[in-house]
Amino acid sequence: MYGSERMPGTKYAKISCMLLKIDPIMALGLVAGVFTTIAFVPQVIRTWRVKSASDLSLAMISLNSTGIFLWLIYGLYTRSLPIIVANLVTFVLIFTVLILAIKYR
């Protein structure tokens, strides 16, 4: 063993347990998270390619980023794997769109 990463009761053990306890409802949540998360990928790609974000609402992106970040915090507190994974990835994508929107304005 290499330290605490394999010891029961550590954060690593808790994450492993969360991953092993995927029931049909959690699977549904994960699938829903995949679809809502990949919805931002075309916008990131388009904004990056055309080097323009003039058609995007900065207020909408800012509010959406804040909401996604709050969902992520909620997911961490409730230890909900689908909420954590979906909102972590979505936050990175929407934050990328926000940065590109500010950069290309």
N, CA, C and O atoms as CSV, one atom per row, in Angstrom:
chain,resi,resn,atom,element,x,y,z
A,1,MET,N,N,0.840,-1.185,0.000
A,1,MET,CA,C,0.000,0.000,0.000
A,1,MET,C,C,0.878,1.238,0.000
A,1,MET,O,O,1.975,1.250,0.558
A,2,TYR,N,N,0.366,2.278,-0.640
A,2,TYR,CA,C,1.108,3.515,-0.789
A,2,TYR,C,C,0.444,4.639,-0.017
A,2,TYR,O,O,0.092,5.653,-0.620
A,3,GLY,N,N,0.265,4.513,1.234
A,3,GLY,CA,C,-0.318,5.584,2.025
A,3,GLY,C,C,-1.810,5.425,2.176
A,3,GLY,O,O,-2.334,4.311,2.176
A,4,SER,N,N,-2.494,6.554,2.304
A,4,SER,CA,C,-3.922,6.548,2.663
A,4,SER,C,C,-4.860,6.292,1.494
A,4,SER,O,O,-6.062,6.140,1.708
A,5,GLU,N,N,-4.348,6.236,0.247
A,5,GLU,CA,C,-5.255,6.086,-0.879
A,5,GLU,C,C,-5.991,4.755,-0.899
A,5,GLU,O,O,-6.991,4.637,-1.607
A,6,ARG,N,N,-5.556,3.771,-0.173
A,6,ARG,CA,C,-6.213,2.473,-0.173
A,6,ARG,C,C,-6.838,2.130,1.175
A,6,ARG,O,O,-7.378,1.036,1.337
A,7,MET,N,N,-6.779,3.022,2.123
A,7,MET,CA,C,-7.293,2.749,3.461
A,7,MET,C,C,-8.788,3.075,3.536
A,7,MET,O,O,-9.223,4.114,3.038
A,8,PRO,N,N,-9.570,2.192,4.155
A,8,PRO,CA,C,-11.003,2.465,4.315
A,8,PRO,C,C,-11.214,3.747,5.107
A,8,PRO,O,O,-10.456,4.063,6.025
A,9,GLY,N,N,-12.252,4.474,4.736
A,9,GLY,CA,C,-12.584,5.700,5.443
A,9,GLY,C,C,-11.957,6.942,4.846
A,9,GLY,O,O,-12.309,8.054,5.240
A,10,THR,N,N,-11.043,6.786,3.913
A,10,THR,CA,C,-10.431,7.943,3.284
A,10,THR,C,C,-11.327,8.436,2.161
A,10,THR,O,O,-12.268,7.749,1.763
A,11,LYS,N,N,-11.037,9.619,1.654
A,11,LYS,CA,C,-11.848,10.154,0.567
A,11,LYS,C,C,-11.763,9.272,-0.678
A,11,LYS,O,O,-12.722,9.194,-1.446
A,12,TYR,N,N,-10.626,8.607,-0.883
A,12,TYR,CA,C,-10.482,7.732,-2.038
A,12,TYR,C,C,-11.386,6.510,-1.922
A,12,TYR,O,O,-11.972,6.068,-2.910
A,13,ALA,N,N,-11.495,5.971,-0.721
A,13,ALA,CA,C,-12.374,4.826,-0.498
A,13,ALA,C,C,-13.827,5.222,-0.701
A,13,ALA,O,O,-14.618,4.444,-1.236
A,14,LYS,N,N,-14.183,6.444,-0.270
A,14,LYS,CA,C,-15.567,6.909,-0.420
A,14,LYS,C,C,-15.920,7.098,-1.893
A,14,LYS,O,O,-17.021,6.751,-2.321
A,15,ILE,N,N,-14.992,7.646,-2.662
A,15,ILE,CA,C,-15.234,7.827,-4.093
A,15,ILE,C,C,-15.369,6.467,-4.772
A,15,ILE,O,O,-16.244,6.283,-5.618
A,16,SER,N,N,-14.514,5.516,-4.412
A,16,SER,CA,C,-14.597,4.168,-4.978
A,16,SER,C,C,-15.943,3.534,-4.677
A,16,SER,O,O,-16.539,2.892,-5.541
A,17,CYS,N,N,-16.424,3.712,-3.449
A,17,CYS,CA,C,-17.732,3.168,-3.077
A,17,CYS,C,C,-18.844,3.816,-3.890
A,17,CYS,O,O,-19.785,3.141,-4.307
A,18,MET,N,N,-18.739,5.138,-4.121
A,18,MET,CA,C,-19.749,5.828,-4.926
A,18,MET,C,C,-19.775,5.256,-6.337
A,18,MET,O,O,-20.851,5.062,-6.904
A,19,LEU,N,N,-18.617,4.987,-6.905
A,19,LEU,CA,C,-18.550,4.478,-8.272
A,19,LEU,C,C,-19.082,3.055,-8.377
A,19,LEU,O,O,-19.616,2.672,-9.418
A,20,LEU,N,N,-18.944,2.275,-7.325
A,20,LEU,CA,C,-19.405,0.893,-7.352
A,20,LEU,C,C,-20.910,0.764,-7.109
A,20,LEU,O,O,-21.492,-0.280,-7.402
A,21,LYS,N,N,-21.539,1.798,-6.585
A,21,LYS,CA,C,-22.962,1.740,-6.242
A,21,LYS,C,C,-23.813,2.439,-7.303
A,21,LYS,O,O,-24.637,3.291,-6.970
A,22,ILE,N,N,-23.628,2.095,-8.547
A,22,ILE,CA,C,-24.396,2.723,-9.617
A,22,ILE,C,C,-25.641,1.880,-9.881
A,22,ILE,O,O,-25.572,0.804,-10.474
A,23,ASP,N,N,-26.777,2.397,-9.425
A,23,ASP,CA,C,-28.052,1.727,-9.650
A,23,ASP,C,C,-28.721,2.341,-10.884
A,23,ASP,O,O,-28.178,3.288,-11.452
A,24,PRO,N,N,-29.870,1.838,-11.311
A,24,PRO,CA,C,-30.514,2.372,-12.523
A,24,PRO,C,C,-30.833,3.867,-12.447
A,24,PRO,O,O,-30.724,4.570,-13.452
A,25,ILE,N,N,-31.222,4.357,-11.278
A,25,ILE,CA,C,-31.528,5.789,-11.150
A,25,ILE,C,C,-30.255,6.615,-11.289
A,25,ILE,O,O,-30.263,7.657,-11.945
A,26,MET,N,N,-29.171,6.165,-10.684
A,26,MET,CA,C,-27.904,6.882,-10.827
A,26,MET,C,C,-27.440,6.827,-12.281
A,26,MET,O,O,-26.922,7.814,-12.803
A,27,ALA,N,N,-27.620,5.688,-12.933
A,27,ALA,CA,C,-27.254,5.569,-14.348
A,27,ALA,C,C,-28.065,6.559,-15.184
A,27,ALA,O,O,-27.531,7.192,-16.095
A,28,LEU,N,N,-29.346,6.689,-14.874
A,28,LEU,CA,C,-30.197,7.671,-15.563
A,28,LEU,C,C,-29.648,9.076,-15.367
A,28,LEU,O,O,-29.574,9.857,-16.315
A,29,GLY,N,N,-29.263,9.396,-14.138
A,29,GLY,CA,C,-28.686,10.707,-13.848
A,29,GLY,C,C,-27.391,10.939,-14.602
A,29,GLY,O,O,-27.146,12.040,-15.095
A,30,LEU,N,N,-26.569,9.921,-14.696
A,30,LEU,CA,C,-25.310,10.046,-15.437
A,30,LEU,C,C,-25.554,10.258,-16.929
A,30,LEU,O,O,-24.887,11.077,-17.562
A,31,VAL,N,N,-26.507,9.519,-17.485
A,31,VAL,CA,C,-26.834,9.687,-18.907
A,31,VAL,C,C,-27.398,11.087,-19.162
A,31,VAL,O,O,-27.027,11.745,-20.134
A,32,ALA,N,N,-28.291,11.530,-18.288
A,32,ALA,CA,C,-28.838,12.891,-18.422
A,32,ALA,C,C,-27.717,13.918,-18.338
A,32,ALA,O,O,-27.705,14.894,-19.088
A,33,GLY,N,N,-26.782,13.699,-17.433
A,33,GLY,CA,C,-25.650,14.603,-17.295
A,33,GLY,C,C,-24.781,14.639,-18.536
A,33,GLY,O,O,-24.281,15.697,-18.917
A,34,VAL,N,N,-24.598,13.490,-19.169
A,34,VAL,CA,C,-23.807,13.438,-20.403
A,34,VAL,C,C,-24.465,14.300,-21.484
A,34,VAL,O,O,-23.790,15.078,-22.158
A,35,PHE,N,N,-25.776,14.159,-21.644
A,35,PHE,CA,C,-26.465,14.927,-22.688
A,35,PHE,C,C,-26.452,16.425,-22.407
A,35,PHE,O,O,-26.203,17.216,-23.317
A,36,THR,N,N,-26.714,16.830,-21.167
A,36,THR,CA,C,-26.717,18.264,-20.870
A,36,THR,C,C,-25.305,18.840,-20.917
A,36,THR,O,O,-25.123,20.022,-21.205
A,37,THR,N,N,-24.324,18.020,-20.638
A,37,THR,CA,C,-22.938,18.494,-20.678
A,37,THR,C,C,-22.448,18.653,-22.109
A,37,THR,O,O,-21.849,19.674,-22.447
A,38,ILE,N,N,-22.692,17.656,-22.955
A,38,ILE,CA,C,-22.192,17.761,-24.330
A,38,ILE,C,C,-22.939,18.817,-25.137
A,38,ILE,O,O,-22.515,19.174,-26.236
A,39,ALA,N,N,-24.036,19.311,-24.605
A,39,ALA,CA,C,-24.765,20.381,-25.289
A,39,ALA,C,C,-23.905,21.642,-25.437
A,39,ALA,O,O,-24.141,22.441,-26.342
A,40,PHE,N,N,-22.924,21.827,-24.568
A,40,PHE,CA,C,-22.075,23.014,-24.639
A,40,PHE,C,C,-20.878,22.839,-25.563
A,40,PHE,O,O,-20.245,23.827,-25.937
A,41,VAL,N,N,-20.559,21.631,-25.931
A,41,VAL,CA,C,-19.379,21.371,-26.760
A,41,VAL,C,C,-19.463,22.091,-28.115
A,41,VAL,O,O,-18.484,22.723,-28.511
A,42,PRO,N,N,-20.590,22.022,-28.845
A,42,PRO,CA,C,-20.643,22.743,-30.129
A,42,PRO,C,C,-20.430,24.249,-29.984
A,42,PRO,O,O,-19.832,24.872,-30.862
A,43,GLN,N,N,-20.912,24.845,-28.887
A,43,GLN,CA,C,-20.727,26.282,-28.684
A,43,GLN,C,C,-19.264,26.610,-28.414
A,43,GLN,O,O,-18.756,27.616,-28.910
A,44,VAL,N,N,-18.591,25.787,-27.645
A,44,VAL,CA,C,-17.165,25.994,-27.383
A,44,VAL,C,C,-16.388,25.903,-28.692
A,44,VAL,O,O,-15.548,26.755,-28.979
A,45,ILE,N,N,-16.665,24.880,-29.478
A,45,ILE,CA,C,-15.959,24.687,-30.751
A,45,ILE,C,C,-16.232,25.845,-31.705
A,45,ILE,O,O,-15.310,26.371,-32.329
A,46,ARG,N,N,-17.498,26.240,-31.818
A,46,ARG,CA,C,-17.844,27.329,-32.730
A,46,ARG,C,C,-17.185,28.641,-32.319
A,46,ARG,O,O,-16.624,29.346,-33.158
A,47,THR,N,N,-17.252,28.966,-31.033
A,47,THR,CA,C,-16.666,30.219,-30.547
A,47,THR,C,C,-15.157,30.215,-30.773
A,47,THR,O,O,-14.575,31.237,-31.136
A,48,TRP,N,N,-14.532,29.070,-30.560
A,48,TRP,CA,C,-13.086,28.944,-30.765
A,48,TRP,C,C,-12.735,29.102,-32.251
A,48,TRP,O,O,-11.779,29.798,-32.594
A,49,ARG,N,N,-13.503,28.462,-33.122
A,49,ARG,CA,C,-13.187,28.474,-34.564
A,49,ARG,C,C,-13.388,29.850,-35.200
A,49,ARG,O,O,-12.528,30.336,-35.935
A,50,VAL,N,N,-14.533,30.470,-34.907
A,50,VAL,CA,C,-14.827,31.750,-35.569
A,50,VAL,C,C,-14.219,32.941,-34.835
A,50,VAL,O,O,-14.249,34.065,-35.335
A,51,LYS,N,N,-13.671,32.692,-33.659
A,51,LYS,CA,C,-13.025,33.750,-32.862
A,51,LYS,C,C,-13.968,34.924,-32.635
A,51,LYS,O,O,-13.576,36.090,-32.681
A,52,SER,N,N,-15.225,34.570,-32.389
A,52,SER,CA,C,-16.233,35.604,-32.144
A,52,SER,C,C,-17.294,35.055,-31.203
A,52,SER,O,O,-17.690,33.891,-31.270
A,53,ALA,N,N,-17.738,35.951,-30.321
A,53,ALA,CA,C,-18.820,35.593,-29.407
A,53,ALA,C,C,-19.864,36.700,-29.397
A,53,ALA,O,O,-20.596,36.879,-28.424
A,54,SER,N,N,-19.915,37.437,-30.498
A,54,SER,CA,C,-20.824,38.585,-30.555
A,54,SER,C,C,-22.293,38.191,-30.485
A,54,SER,O,O,-23.129,38.995,-30.074
A,55,ASP,N,N,-22.617,36.961,-30.881
A,55,ASP,CA,C,-24.006,36.525,-30.854
A,55,ASP,C,C,-24.391,35.852,-29.531
A,55,ASP,O,O,-25.508,35.352,-29.392
A,56,LEU,N,N,-23.472,35.839,-28.564
A,56,LEU,CA,C,-23.759,35.227,-27.269
A,56,LEU,C,C,-24.090,36.289,-26.223
A,56,LEU,O,O,-23.502,37.370,-26.214
A,57,SER,N,N,-25.013,35.975,-25.363
A,57,SER,CA,C,-25.364,36.873,-24.271
A,57,SER,C,C,-24.402,36.628,-23.109
A,57,SER,O,O,-24.390,35.549,-22.517
A,58,LEU,N,N,-23.603,37.635,-22.795
A,58,LEU,CA,C,-22.657,37.518,-21.696
A,58,LEU,C,C,-23.388,37.326,-20.364
A,58,LEU,O,O,-22.908,36.609,-19.486
A,59,ALA,N,N,-24.536,37.962,-20.221
A,59,ALA,CA,C,-25.329,37.813,-18.992
A,59,ALA,C,C,-25.816,36.371,-18.836
A,59,ALA,O,O,-25.755,35.818,-17.738
A,60,MET,N,N,-26.298,35.757,-19.918
A,60,MET,CA,C,-26.766,34.375,-19.864
A,60,MET,C,C,-25.628,33.431,-19.513
A,60,MET,O,O,-25.798,32.534,-18.688
A,61,ILE,N,N,-24.468,33.625,-20.133
A,61,ILE,CA,C,-23.331,32.761,-19.864
A,61,ILE,C,C,-22.874,32.910,-18.411
A,61,ILE,O,O,-22.558,31.918,-17.753
A,62,SER,N,N,-22.841,34.135,-17.916
A,62,SER,CA,C,-22.436,34.388,-16.530
A,62,SER,C,C,-23.406,33.751,-15.544
A,62,SER,O,O,-22.986,33.103,-14.586
A,63,LEU,N,N,-24.701,33.934,-15.777
A,63,LEU,CA,C,-25.713,33.347,-14.886
A,63,LEU,C,C,-25.670,31.818,-14.946
A,63,LEU,O,O,-25.771,31.144,-13.921
A,64,ASN,N,N,-25.521,31.291,-16.142
A,64,ASN,CA,C,-25.450,29.841,-16.298
A,64,ASN,C,C,-24.213,29.282,-15.596
A,64,ASN,O,O,-24.301,28.251,-14.928
A,65,SER,N,N,-23.075,29.936,-15.733
A,65,SER,CA,C,-21.850,29.502,-15.060
A,65,SER,C,C,-22.036,29.479,-13.547
A,65,SER,O,O,-21.620,28.534,-12.877
A,66,THR,N,N,-22.657,30.513,-13.022
A,66,THR,CA,C,-22.903,30.585,-11.586
A,66,THR,C,C,-23.820,29.456,-11.138
A,66,THR,O,O,-23.558,28.806,-10.126
A,67,GLY,N,N,-24.893,29.220,-11.887
A,67,GLY,CA,C,-25.819,28.146,-11.547
A,67,GLY,C,C,-25.162,26.781,-11.596
A,67,GLY,O,O,-25.383,25.955,-10.711
A,68,ILE,N,N,-24.362,26.534,-12.611
A,68,ILE,CA,C,-23.654,25.256,-12.745
A,68,ILE,C,C,-22.693,25.066,-11.576
A,68,ILE,O,O,-22.595,23.974,-11.017
A,69,PHE,N,N,-21.984,26.133,-11.208
A,69,PHE,CA,C,-21.050,26.056,-10.087
A,69,PHE,C,C,-21.789,25.742,-8.781
A,69,PHE,O,O,-21.313,24.943,-7.974
A,70,LEU,N,N,-22.941,26.365,-8.576
A,70,LEU,CA,C,-23.738,26.084,-7.372
A,70,LEU,C,C,-24.260,24.650,-7.370
A,70,LEU,O,O,-24.290,24.007,-6.320
A,71,TRP,N,N,-24.672,24.143,-8.529
A,71,TRP,CA,C,-25.083,22.734,-8.630
A,71,TRP,C,C,-23.920,21.812,-8.278
A,71,TRP,O,O,-24.112,20.785,-7.627
A,72,LEU,N,N,-22.720,22.177,-8.708
A,72,LEU,CA,C,-21.535,21.379,-8.391
A,72,LEU,C,C,-21.318,21.321,-6.878
A,72,LEU,O,O,-21.063,20.251,-6.327
A,73,ILE,N,N,-21.417,22.461,-6.216
A,73,ILE,CA,C,-21.267,22.499,-4.761
A,73,ILE,C,C,-22.353,21.648,-4.102
A,73,ILE,O,O,-22.073,20.889,-3.175
A,74,TYR,N,N,-23.585,21.775,-4.579
A,74,TYR,CA,C,-24.688,20.965,-4.054
A,74,TYR,C,C,-24.384,19.472,-4.218
A,74,TYR,O,O,-24.578,18.690,-3.288
A,75,GLY,N,N,-23.918,19.089,-5.382
A,75,GLY,CA,C,-23.587,17.696,-5.634
A,75,GLY,C,C,-22.497,17.181,-4.714
A,75,GLY,O,O,-22.548,16.038,-4.260
A,76,LEU,N,N,-21.502,18.029,-4.435
A,76,LEU,CA,C,-20.440,17.631,-3.519
A,76,LEU,C,C,-20.983,17.423,-2.104
A,76,LEU,O,O,-20.623,16.456,-1.433
A,77,TYR,N,N,-21.843,18.325,-1.657
A,77,TYR,CA,C,-22.407,18.192,-0.310
A,77,TYR,C,C,-23.336,16.990,-0.178
A,77,TYR,O,O,-23.381,16.347,0.870
A,78,THR,N,N,-24.077,16.689,-1.244
A,78,THR,CA,C,-25.002,15.557,-1.183
A,78,THR,C,C,-24.357,14.257,-1.649
A,78,THR,O,O,-24.965,13.190,-1.569
A,79,ARG,N,N,-23.121,14.353,-2.136
A,79,ARG,CA,C,-22.370,13.196,-2.637
A,79,ARG,C,C,-23.114,12.470,-3.759
A,79,ARG,O,O,-23.181,11.242,-3.801
A,80,SER,N,N,-23.662,13.268,-4.652
A,80,SER,CA,C,-24.390,12.720,-5.795
A,80,SER,C,C,-23.457,12.675,-7.003
A,80,SER,O,O,-23.151,13.705,-7.605
A,81,LEU,N,N,-23.017,11.489,-7.343
A,81,LEU,CA,C,-22.063,11.322,-8.437
A,81,LEU,C,C,-22.550,11.927,-9.757
A,81,LEU,O,O,-21.777,12.630,-10.408
A,82,PRO,N,N,-23.817,11.682,-10.186
A,82,PRO,CA,C,-24.252,12.279,-11.457
A,82,PRO,C,C,-24.198,13.803,-11.442
A,82,PRO,O,O,-23.802,14.418,-12.431
A,83,ILE,N,N,-24.589,14.410,-10.339
A,83,ILE,CA,C,-24.577,15.874,-10.250
A,83,ILE,C,C,-23.149,16.391,-10.236
A,83,ILE,O,O,-22.851,17.401,-10.874
A,84,ILE,N,N,-22.267,15.719,-9.522
A,84,ILE,CA,C,-20.867,16.154,-9.450
A,84,ILE,C,C,-20.212,16.073,-10.823
A,84,ILE,O,O,-19.632,17.051,-11.294
A,85,VAL,N,N,-20.301,14.916,-11.463
A,85,VAL,CA,C,-19.619,14.714,-12.745
A,85,VAL,C,C,-20.176,15.648,-13.818
A,85,VAL,O,O,-19.421,16.338,-14.503
A,86,ALA,N,N,-21.494,15.664,-13.958
A,86,ALA,CA,C,-22.103,16.480,-15.012
A,86,ALA,C,C,-21.793,17.958,-14.826
A,86,ALA,O,O,-21.453,18.645,-15.790
A,87,ASN,N,N,-21.904,18.448,-13.615
A,87,ASN,CA,C,-21.707,19.874,-13.403
A,87,ASN,C,C,-20.249,20.280,-13.385
A,87,ASN,O,O,-19.931,21.426,-13.705
A,88,LEU,N,N,-19.357,19.383,-13.022
A,88,LEU,CA,C,-17.940,19.697,-13.098
A,88,LEU,C,C,-17.517,19.881,-14.554
A,88,LEU,O,O,-16.870,20.870,-14.899
A,89,VAL,N,N,-17.885,18.931,-15.397
A,89,VAL,CA,C,-17.528,19.025,-16.816
A,89,VAL,C,C,-18.258,20.195,-17.483
A,89,VAL,O,O,-17.663,20.935,-18.266
A,90,THR,N,N,-19.542,20.360,-17.172
A,90,THR,CA,C,-20.311,21.464,-17.752
A,90,THR,C,C,-19.737,22.803,-17.328
A,90,THR,O,O,-19.666,23.732,-18.133
A,91,PHE,N,N,-19.324,22.913,-16.064
A,91,PHE,CA,C,-18.734,24.173,-15.599
A,91,PHE,C,C,-17.468,24.500,-16.380
A,91,PHE,O,O,-17.259,25.649,-16.769
A,92,VAL,N,N,-16.630,23.509,-16.610
A,92,VAL,CA,C,-15.402,23.743,-17.386
A,92,VAL,C,C,-15.763,24.227,-18.793
A,92,VAL,O,O,-15.152,25.165,-19.304
A,93,LEU,N,N,-16.753,23.589,-19.416
A,93,LEU,CA,C,-17.148,23.983,-20.774
A,93,LEU,C,C,-17.768,25.377,-20.811
A,93,LEU,O,O,-17.387,26.199,-21.645
A,94,ILE,N,N,-18.714,25.654,-19.924
A,94,ILE,CA,C,-19.389,26.961,-19.954
A,94,ILE,C,C,-18.430,28.072,-19.525
A,94,ILE,O,O,-18.526,29.201,-20.007
A,95,PHE,N,N,-17.506,27.748,-18.618
A,95,PHE,CA,C,-16.506,28.735,-18.223
A,95,PHE,C,C,-15.570,29.030,-19.396
A,95,PHE,O,O,-15.132,30.166,-19.578
A,96,THR,N,N,-15.270,28.004,-20.187
A,96,THR,CA,C,-14.469,28.203,-21.390
A,96,THR,C,C,-15.187,29.130,-22.364
A,96,THR,O,O,-14.573,30.029,-22.939
A,97,VAL,N,N,-16.488,28.909,-22.548
A,97,VAL,CA,C,-17.280,29.796,-23.414
A,97,VAL,C,C,-17.264,31.218,-22.852
A,97,VAL,O,O,-17.142,32.179,-23.612
A,98,LEU,N,N,-17.385,31.361,-21.546
A,98,LEU,CA,C,-17.361,32.690,-20.918
A,98,LEU,C,C,-16.022,33.389,-21.176
A,98,LEU,O,O,-15.998,34.562,-21.546
A,99,ILE,N,N,-14.937,32.689,-20.986
A,99,ILE,CA,C,-13.611,33.271,-21.233
A,99,ILE,C,C,-13.465,33.661,-22.698
A,99,ILE,O,O,-12.978,34.749,-23.007
A,100,LEU,N,N,-13.889,32.766,-23.611
A,100,LEU,CA,C,-13.806,33.086,-25.042
A,100,LEU,C,C,-14.701,34.272,-25.395
A,100,LEU,O,O,-14.327,35.107,-26.219
A,101,ALA,N,N,-15.874,34.349,-24.781
A,101,ALA,CA,C,-16.789,35.464,-25.054
A,101,ALA,C,C,-16.167,36.788,-24.612
A,101,ALA,O,O,-16.297,37.799,-25.302
A,102,ILE,N,N,-15.507,36.782,-23.488
A,102,ILE,CA,C,-14.841,38.001,-23.015
A,102,ILE,C,C,-13.636,38.328,-23.910
A,102,ILE,O,O,-13.407,39.488,-24.252
A,103,LYS,N,N,-12.893,37.323,-24.274
A,103,LYS,CA,C,-11.689,37.514,-25.107
A,103,LYS,C,C,-12.034,38.037,-26.500
A,103,LYS,O,O,-11.352,38.923,-27.015
A,104,TYR,N,N,-13.089,37.494,-27.115
A,104,TYR,CA,C,-13.413,37.831,-28.499
A,104,TYR,C,C,-14.438,38.942,-28.652
A,104,TYR,O,O,-14.904,39.175,-29.768
A,105,ARG,N,N,-14.804,39.622,-27.609
A,105,ARG,CA,C,-15.758,40.743,-27.711
A,105,ARG,C,C,-15.084,41.978,-28.207
A,105,ARG,O,O,-15.729,43.017,-28.354
